[in-house]
Amino acid sequence: MDNFKPVIGITQGDPSGVGMELIIKVFSDENIFKYCTPVLYANPKTFVAWKKHMELQEPMYTLISTAAEAKPGKLNLVVSSDAVFELTIGKSSDASGLEALKSLDKAISDVNHLQALVTAPIDKSTVAPHSADFTGHTGYLAEAFGKTNYAMILASEDLRVALVTEHIAITEVGKHLTQDKIEQKIEVVYESLRNDFNVLKPRIAVLGLNPHAGDNGLLGKEESTLIVPAIQTHFKRGKLVYGPYSADSFFGGGNYKNFDAVIAMYHDQGLPVLKHSGFGRAANITLGLPIIRTSVDHGTALDLAGKGIADKGSFEVALDCAAQMAERRSNGEQ
């Protein structure tokens, strides 16, 4: 669609980390307003404090009360908190965690007026005291929208990796794996590849859980009892879903190049490969929500915050990915 400018919500993340710094850097370039209408959910005092620290006059913001009032060509700001917050750049705290959570909650409450949401990084340990069982954006957003069938995927230029389990201890992974859960993740990834990434006939690879994909049962039974049946369920429906593959040879041999997405069983099985090859140029995407949600591929980077060296690349990728996905969905509704 010509002149399509999605309204994209942006959370400030942990104000002590690099999130606000990246936001200010990106929206200091007025060219970005040609592609989207941004709505930032933030504490104005924090925004001003960061600009002062960066010795910048731009970007200026336009104060609005809801994304329904968003003005094209402007950085719109919805106040998520007006607390007197003492900004300590590079040092997260319970107070900064609360500011991050307020920003996220405000964006969620405004979701009906947004076409996508881009979240700046948070420090889970400082948010958790303010929200029971908080494990990260993905689970929090899924719970907020009442979604149980969702998936976390990181996407770079040449690789997409989705997860069956996300932020849980490695000792708990096996307890969280079921055939039904694996089938659900495959379904969400398949539909998103078609609808959000314009892949008409997706090819999906599924990794095993155990070394050598269980080695025919010698190193574990999960492949034969859970993963293979889940793959067969979808394959019988005409979907090009293959596996289970042993992660080391699958990535080491370059087999991932033959697929549109890879589904890993746990966080540190698939993501290290993607981050090694495309760190700073990838987006974290939550699939299966009623709204498009993307984020950066890194954390708060407290050690880099405020030093002027933080790379805005991943934030730009996340923003671009959100805009492109919103346009595809909009076109699909025509």
Stockholm file with secondary structure:
# STOCKHOLM 1.0

chainA/1-334         MDNFKPVIGITQGDPSGVGMELIIKVFSDENIFKYCTPVLYANPKTFVAWKKHMELQEPMYTLISTAAEAKPGKLNLVVSSDAVFELTIGKSSDASGLEALKSLDKAISDVNHLQALVTAPIDKSTVAPHSADFTGHTGYLAEAFGKTNYAMILASEDLRVALVTEHIAITEVGKHLTQDKIEQKIEVVYESLRNDFNVLKPRIAVLGLNPHAGDNGLLGKEESTLIVPAIQTHFKRGKLVYGPYSADSFFGGGNYKNFDAVIAMYHDQGLPVLKHSGFGRAANITLGLPIIRTSVDHGTALDLAGKGIADKGSFEVALDCAAQMAERRSNGEQ
#=GR chainA/1-334 SS CTTCCCEEEEECCCTTSSHHHHHHHHHTSGGGGGTCEEEEEECHHHHHHHHHHHTCCCCCEEEESSGGGCCTTSEEEEESCCCCCCCCTTCCCHHHHHHHHHHHHHHHHTGGGCSEEEECCCCHHHHGGGSTTCCCHHHHHHHHTTCSSCEEEEECSSCEEEESSCSSCGGGHHHHCCHHHHHHHHHHHHHHHHHTSCCSSCEEEEECSSGGGGTTTTSCSHIIIIIHHHHHHHHTTTCEEEEEECHHHHHHTTGGGGCSEEEESSHHHHHHHHHHHHTTSCEEEEESSSSEEEECSSCCCTTTTTTTCCCCHHHHHHHHHHHHHHHHHHHHTC
#=GC SS_cons         CTTCCCEEEEECCCTTSSHHHHHHHHHTSGGGGGTCEEEEEECHHHHHHHHHHHTCCCCCEEEESSGGGCCTTSEEEEESCCCCCCCCTTCCCHHHHHHHHHHHHHHHHTGGGCSEEEECCCCHHHHGGGSTTCCCHHHHHHHHTTCSSCEEEEECSSCEEEESSCSSCGGGHHHHCCHHHHHHHHHHHHHHHHHTSCCSSCEEEEECSSGGGGTTTTSCSHIIIIIHHHHHHHHTTTCEEEEEECHHHHHHTTGGGGCSEEEESSHHHHHHHHHHHHTTSCEEEEESSSSEEEECSSCCCTTTTTTTCCCCHHHHHHHHHHHHHHHHHHHHTC
//
